[in-house]
Amino acid sequence: MELSFVLFKAARRVTLKEEDMSVEKISTIFQVTSQSLYLTGDSNVAVFPGQDGHFSSFDLRDRAHYEVHGVEAAAEVVNFAASGPPPTPSSSSQFRFSRSASSTCTSLPPRAQSLKYFTRTVSLGELNNGKLVNSRMVVVRFTELEASVPSIISKVKDALGSVEPLILTDSNGVEILDSEGTRGSFYWKQNSRKIMAVPEADFQAVQQKRRRISRRDDDGGLDSVFEKIEEVVLAAQGLSEVTTAIQGLSDLINRNKSTTLVLTEEQTMSVKAAFTCLVCKGFMQDPVFATCCQSLVGCRSCTTLWLQESSLCLKCRADDFSVNIHRVTGLAETVNVISQLAPEE
């Protein structure tokens, strides 16, 4: 199998085969001096060429990415300005590392000094049914000086090849701000801390929804009941009996916001019929929906007890009741409010 390696320096990126991994070719491509040339991989380990002037495939991984380091070739030309052009390298001469007597450690390229890199996994978030969910992940590589919110955002955008504004959030969707606490590798190198990159438009949509929820009145008044019922109506469009009962109650509340709500006997019976558990005969606690008969059938605890004795549906007697039932998330609180409007006798 033919091996290949991806070499890069700044914006230049080249893929070379194993036989092309020579000091002469790499230094020519990336315009660095052959004496100073070395590579670093993802783990920030330096890889040097052998005495024959080639990088050994034993030190490299197939199709891996390696950054090229070395003194710019233009700097070497200046050093020979006083004594004429540099000698043409002989094809028979061996590669070696050497420094002139006048060279000092300060003339070494900055990369030759210990520059530590860190990696960070960032989840990409997108809006789905009003919630932020992970779509995929990217891995960014950064130094201590690059460990900040603006820098991480820039690296994520580079990895995606995107210019769309992004917001970094924690696992709860709370924006991560650039501050003293978020500057430095200590904060970013902890992969146990989940970080999500979210398009700014999606983030603003989630924030607006949260602000609407936080403004709701929790004192049990008619405005609060009306908003809760509106949410249930949207979530229960496929439940004909439930939708009819809740929509009628919603219309009634909307017409009587400034007055005390009193249900007629017919309305009370309709509400009770829609939300009465078929097992305990009381208002449902943590309601369960059955797909076989497209109806709410009872409390979650009651249906659990029922399944210990029977596999048939509580209402239509269809078989495989256990696979046909589903919890109706978010409906329990609304049923509690409705039960107060139509109390049991």
Backbone torsions as a table, in degrees:
resi	resn	phi	psi	omega
1	MET	NA	132.3	-178.5
2	GLU	-79.7	124.5	-178.4
3	LEU	-87.6	150.4	176.0
4	SER	-145.9	155.8	-175.9
5	PHE	-139.8	144.3	-179.5
6	VAL	-100.7	117.4	179.2
7	LEU	-108.6	142.2	179.7
8	PHE	-146.2	153.5	175.9
9	LYS	-155.1	117.4	-173.8
10	ALA	57.9	-126.0	-176.7
11	ALA	-89.9	-5.4	-177.1
12	ARG	-87.6	134.2	-178.4
13	ARG	-140.0	127.9	-176.7
14	VAL	-136.3	141.0	174.2
15	THR	-104.0	123.4	-177.7
16	LEU	-118.9	145.4	174.3
17	LYS	-79.8	168.3	-176.0
18	GLU	-58.3	-41.7	-176.8
19	GLU	-72.0	-14.9	179.8
20	ASP	-93.8	1.3	-177.0
21	MET	-82.0	58.3	179.5
22	SER	-106.0	154.2	179.3
23	VAL	-61.8	-40.5	-176.9
24	GLU	-62.4	-46.5	-176.9
25	LYS	-71.4	-43.0	-177.4
26	ILE	-67.0	-41.7	-179.7
27	SER	-66.4	-32.2	177.7
28	THR	-70.5	-42.6	-177.8
29	ILE	-65.0	-43.8	-173.5
30	PHE	-100.8	4.7	173.8
31	GLN	57.0	51.0	173.7
32	VAL	-125.9	158.6	179.5
33	THR	-72.2	142.1	-177.3
34	SER	-65.4	-31.9	-178.4
35	GLN	-67.8	-26.3	-175.3
36	SER	-102.0	-0.1	-172.0
37	LEU	-71.6	132.0	168.7
38	TYR	-156.3	167.8	-176.5
39	LEU	-121.7	155.7	170.6
40	THR	-132.5	141.9	179.2
41	GLY	-98.8	-166.9	-178.4
42	ASP	-62.1	-30.2	-179.2
43	SER	-85.8	5.8	178.3
44	ASN	64.1	30.1	176.4
45	VAL	-97.0	129.1	-179.0
46	ALA	-74.0	137.3	177.1
47	VAL	-119.9	124.2	-177.9
48	PHE	-110.3	154.2	178.8
49	PRO	-73.6	162.0	177.0
50	GLY	-82.3	-179.9	-178.6
51	GLN	-64.8	-21.3	-179.7
52	ASP	-84.9	1.2	178.4
53	GLY	82.5	16.7	177.7
54	HIS	-122.5	150.3	173.3
55	PHE	-87.1	128.5	-176.3
56	SER	-77.2	137.9	177.2
57	SER	-66.8	-16.7	177.1
58	PHE	-70.2	-22.1	179.6
59	ASP	-94.9	-5.5	-174.0
60	LEU	-123.1	156.3	176.9
61	ARG	-106.8	137.4	-178.6
62	ASP	-57.8	131.5	177.4
63	ARG	66.3	10.6	178.3
64	ALA	-78.7	162.6	-179.3
65	HIS	-101.2	134.3	-179.7
66	TYR	-133.4	133.4	179.0
67	GLU	-88.2	136.4	-178.8
68	VAL	-91.0	133.3	179.6
69	HIS	-125.9	152.3	176.6
70	GLY	157.4	166.0	178.9
71	VAL	-72.3	135.6	178.2
72	GLU	-55.8	138.6	-177.1
73	ALA	-61.6	-30.6	179.9
74	ALA	-61.1	-33.6	-179.8
75	ALA	-65.7	-34.5	-179.2
76	GLU	-69.8	-34.5	-180.0
77	VAL	-63.2	-39.1	179.3
78	VAL	-61.3	-37.9	-177.5
79	ASN	-65.0	-24.7	-178.2
80	PHE	-99.4	5.4	-175.4
81	ALA	-60.0	-38.1	-175.0
82	ALA	-77.8	-28.4	-173.8
83	SER	-109.0	7.6	178.9
84	GLY	101.1	-179.2	-177.0
85	PRO	-67.9	152.8	180.0
86	PRO	-66.7	149.8	-179.5
87	PRO	-64.9	146.5	177.6
88	THR	-73.7	126.5	-177.3
89	PRO	-66.5	136.8	178.0
90	SER	-82.4	140.6	-179.8
91	SER	-66.9	-19.8	-179.4
92	SER	-91.2	-10.6	-178.4
93	SER	-74.0	143.1	-179.3
94	GLN	-86.3	149.8	176.7
95	PHE	-72.4	137.8	176.4
96	ARG	-152.6	158.4	174.6
97	PHE	-95.4	129.3	-179.7
98	SER	-151.0	152.3	176.4
99	ARG	-132.6	146.5	176.2
100	SER	-72.8	161.9	-177.0
101	ALA	-62.5	-28.1	-177.3
102	SER	-85.5	-9.8	-177.4
103	SER	-74.3	147.9	178.9
104	THR	-128.5	172.5	-178.3
105	CYS	-64.2	-21.7	-178.7
106	THR	-72.2	-17.5	-179.9
107	SER	-85.8	-3.4	179.2
108	LEU	-70.0	147.8	177.2
109	PRO	-61.2	149.1	-178.6
110	PRO	-55.7	-33.8	-177.4
111	ARG	-67.7	-23.5	179.9
112	ALA	-68.0	-26.7	173.4
113	GLN	-72.3	156.7	-174.2
114	SER	-66.5	104.1	178.8
115	LEU	-113.4	110.2	-173.4
116	LYS	-90.7	134.5	177.9
117	TYR	-109.2	150.2	175.6
118	PHE	-124.7	156.8	176.3
119	THR	-120.0	150.4	-176.8
120	ARG	-143.7	127.8	175.6
121	THR	-88.6	127.1	-179.8
122	VAL	-121.8	126.7	177.3
123	SER	-82.1	143.0	176.6
124	LEU	-98.2	120.3	-176.2
125	GLY	-100.0	148.7	174.4
126	GLU	-142.3	156.9	-176.5
127	LEU	-82.6	125.3	179.3
128	ASN	-139.3	112.8	-178.4
129	ASN	55.0	40.5	176.8
130	GLY	80.4	3.2	-179.2
131	LYS	-124.1	152.4	176.8
132	LEU	-86.1	125.8	179.1
133	VAL	-127.3	156.1	179.2
134	ASN	-78.4	132.4	176.3
135	SER	-102.1	-43.0	175.6
136	ARG	-164.0	-175.3	-177.4
137	MET	-131.7	152.5	172.3
138	VAL	-130.0	153.6	177.9
139	VAL	-113.2	125.6	178.8
140	VAL	-110.6	150.0	-179.0
141	ARG	-118.4	132.2	-173.7
142	PHE	-149.5	159.1	175.8
143	THR	-100.1	177.7	179.7
144	GLU	-59.8	-40.1	-178.8
145	LEU	-70.7	-19.9	-178.7
146	GLU	-96.9	4.6	-176.2
147	ALA	-83.8	80.4	178.7
148	SER	-154.4	164.7	-178.1
149	VAL	-59.6	-51.5	-178.7
150	PRO	-59.7	-39.3	-178.1
151	SER	-67.9	-43.2	180.0
152	ILE	-64.5	-40.8	177.3
153	ILE	-60.7	-43.1	-179.8
154	SER	-62.2	-39.6	-179.2
155	LYS	-70.1	-37.7	177.2
156	VAL	-64.0	-43.2	179.4
157	LYS	-64.3	-37.6	177.1
158	ASP	-64.3	-42.0	-179.6
159	ALA	-63.9	-33.2	-179.6
160	LEU	-87.1	-14.7	-174.3
161	GLY	65.6	37.8	-174.0
162	SER	-124.5	151.7	175.6
163	VAL	-112.1	4.6	-178.7
164	GLU	-66.3	133.7	179.6
165	PRO	-59.5	136.7	-179.6
166	LEU	-123.4	152.8	174.6
167	ILE	-122.1	133.4	175.2
168	LEU	-91.1	133.2	179.0
169	THR	-131.1	165.0	173.0
170	ASP	-87.6	-170.8	-176.3
171	SER	-65.2	-19.7	179.7
172	ASN	-95.3	6.7	180.0
173	GLY	79.1	15.6	178.8
174	VAL	-89.5	130.5	-175.7
175	GLU	-61.9	136.5	174.6
176	ILE	-91.4	118.1	-176.5
177	LEU	-96.1	152.3	176.3
178	ASP	-75.4	114.1	-177.4
179	SER	-151.0	179.3	178.2
180	GLU	-59.8	-36.1	-178.0
181	GLY	-71.1	-22.9	-178.8
182	THR	-106.4	10.6	175.6
183	ARG	-104.1	128.1	-178.2
184	GLY	115.8	152.5	-174.5
185	SER	-67.2	-23.4	-177.0
186	PHE	-57.9	-38.8	-179.4
187	TYR	-74.1	-42.2	-169.9
188	TRP	-85.8	-24.7	-175.1
189	LYS	-81.2	-3.6	178.7
190	GLN	-85.5	96.1	-177.9
191	ASN	-70.4	-11.7	175.4
192	SER	-70.3	-19.5	176.8
193	ARG	-87.7	109.7	-176.4
194	LYS	-71.8	131.2	178.4
195	ILE	-127.6	134.0	-176.5
196	MET	-122.5	137.2	174.4
197	ALA	-103.0	119.0	-172.9
198	VAL	-121.2	134.4	173.6
199	PRO	-54.4	138.8	-174.5
200	GLU	-57.1	-38.1	-179.4
201	ALA	-64.3	-41.7	178.5
202	ASP	-66.1	-40.4	179.6
203	PHE	-62.2	-43.3	179.7
204	GLN	-64.2	-36.7	179.0
205	ALA	-64.0	-41.8	178.5
206	VAL	-66.5	-40.4	179.7
207	GLN	-63.4	-40.1	179.0
208	GLN	-64.5	-39.4	178.2
209	LYS	-64.2	-41.2	179.6
210	ARG	-65.6	-37.0	178.8
211	ARG	-66.9	-36.8	177.6
212	ARG	-64.2	-40.8	-179.8
213	ILE	-66.7	-40.7	-177.6
214	SER	-67.4	-23.5	-179.1
215	ARG	-83.0	-5.6	-178.0
216	ARG	-66.6	143.5	178.9
217	ASP	-82.7	123.1	-177.1
218	ASP	-98.6	18.7	-177.2
219	ASP	-89.2	8.1	177.0
220	GLY	80.9	11.3	-179.3
221	GLY	-72.8	175.4	-176.3
222	LEU	-65.8	-34.9	179.0
223	ASP	-61.3	-42.3	179.6
224	SER	-65.1	-44.0	179.7
225	VAL	-62.0	-42.2	-178.4
226	PHE	-60.9	-45.1	179.9
227	GLU	-64.5	-40.3	179.8
228	LYS	-65.7	-40.1	-179.2
229	ILE	-67.8	-36.7	177.9
230	GLU	-59.8	-40.7	178.9
231	GLU	-64.8	-42.2	-179.3
232	VAL	-65.8	-37.5	179.1
233	VAL	-60.3	-43.0	179.6
234	LEU	-65.8	-36.2	-178.2
235	ALA	-79.6	-16.5	-173.5
236	ALA	-117.4	33.3	-177.4
237	GLN	-62.9	-26.6	-178.8
238	GLY	-87.2	-3.1	-178.6
239	LEU	-102.6	95.0	-171.0
240	SER	-60.1	-45.8	-177.6
241	GLU	-66.8	-44.6	-178.2
242	VAL	-66.4	-43.2	-178.2
243	THR	-61.2	-44.3	-179.2
244	THR	-62.1	-45.0	-178.2
245	ALA	-65.6	-45.0	-177.0
246	ILE	-70.7	-39.7	-178.9
247	GLN	-63.9	-39.1	177.6
248	GLY	-64.1	-41.2	178.4
249	LEU	-66.8	-38.3	179.4
250	SER	-63.2	-45.4	178.7
251	ASP	-61.2	-39.2	-179.3
252	LEU	-65.2	-43.1	179.9
253	ILE	-65.8	-39.8	-178.9
254	ASN	-63.5	-33.2	179.3
255	ARG	-79.5	-17.9	-173.4
256	ASN	-125.5	37.0	-178.0
257	LYS	-60.6	-33.1	-175.0
258	SER	-95.7	5.0	-179.4
259	THR	-126.0	168.5	177.9
260	THR	-74.8	131.8	-176.9
261	LEU	-83.3	125.1	176.2
262	VAL	-131.4	124.5	179.7
263	LEU	-87.9	142.6	173.7
264	THR	-73.7	167.8	179.7
265	GLU	-60.7	-39.7	-179.7
266	GLU	-65.9	-41.5	178.4
267	GLN	-65.9	-39.8	178.9
268	THR	-62.3	-42.0	179.8
269	MET	-65.6	-38.0	179.2
270	SER	-64.7	-42.9	179.1
271	VAL	-64.9	-44.5	-179.6
272	LYS	-63.6	-39.0	-179.0
273	ALA	-63.9	-35.3	-177.5
274	ALA	-76.3	-30.5	-172.3
275	PHE	-118.8	15.8	179.2
276	THR	-89.5	129.2	177.5
277	CYS	-67.7	133.3	-178.7
278	LEU	-76.6	-6.3	178.8
279	VAL	-101.2	-59.3	-176.0
280	CYS	-90.2	-9.9	178.6
281	LYS	66.5	11.5	175.9
282	GLY	-105.6	177.2	177.1
283	PHE	-62.0	138.8	-174.7
284	MET	-63.4	136.9	172.5
285	GLN	-109.9	121.5	-176.2
286	ASP	56.6	68.1	-170.9
287	PRO	-57.7	148.2	178.0
288	VAL	-120.3	136.0	-178.8
289	PHE	-108.1	136.6	179.0
290	ALA	-107.4	123.4	-178.7
291	THR	-73.8	-24.2	-177.4
292	CYS	-65.3	-36.2	180.0
293	CYS	-117.6	6.6	176.7
294	GLN	53.4	47.4	-175.9
295	SER	-144.9	156.2	165.7
296	LEU	-74.6	134.3	-173.3
297	VAL	-118.3	-23.7	-178.9
298	GLY	169.3	-175.7	177.8
299	CYS	-69.8	152.8	178.0
300	ARG	-62.9	-43.1	-178.9
301	SER	-66.2	-37.6	-179.2
302	CYS	-67.6	-42.2	179.8
303	THR	-67.6	-30.9	176.6
304	THR	-64.4	-43.5	177.1
305	LEU	-65.6	-39.1	-180.0
306	TRP	-60.6	-40.4	-178.2
307	LEU	-66.9	-18.9	176.8
308	GLN	-72.4	-19.3	-177.3
309	GLU	-112.8	-24.7	-173.9
310	SER	-149.0	150.7	176.1
311	SER	-103.5	5.1	-177.6
312	LEU	-92.4	152.0	179.2
313	CYS	-65.0	142.3	179.0
314	LEU	-60.9	-32.2	-172.7
315	LYS	-104.4	-54.8	-174.8
316	CYS	-98.9	-5.0	177.4
317	ARG	66.7	21.4	175.2
318	ALA	-70.8	150.1	-179.1
319	ASP	-77.8	173.4	-179.1
320	ASP	57.9	43.5	-178.5
321	PHE	-59.0	-33.8	-174.9
322	SER	-64.9	-29.0	-179.4
323	VAL	-93.0	-6.7	-177.7
324	ASN	-98.7	-6.4	-175.4
325	ILE	-99.4	147.8	-179.5
326	HIS	-146.3	142.3	174.6
327	ARG	-72.3	142.3	176.5
328	VAL	-99.9	92.8	-175.1
329	THR	-63.2	133.5	176.6
330	GLY	88.9	-3.5	-177.0
331	LEU	-91.6	-21.6	-174.5
332	ALA	-58.3	-44.7	-177.2
333	GLU	-65.1	-39.5	-180.0
334	THR	-66.3	-39.0	178.1
335	VAL	-62.0	-37.6	177.9
336	ASN	-62.2	-41.0	179.0
337	VAL	-66.0	-43.9	-178.6
338	ILE	-65.1	-34.7	-179.6
339	SER	-63.5	-26.8	178.2
340	GLN	-75.7	-27.2	178.4
341	LEU	-79.4	-25.8	178.4
342	ALA	-129.9	71.2	-174.7
343	PRO	-63.7	151.4	178.1
344	GLU	-72.1	148.2	-178.6
345	GLU	-82.9	NA	NA
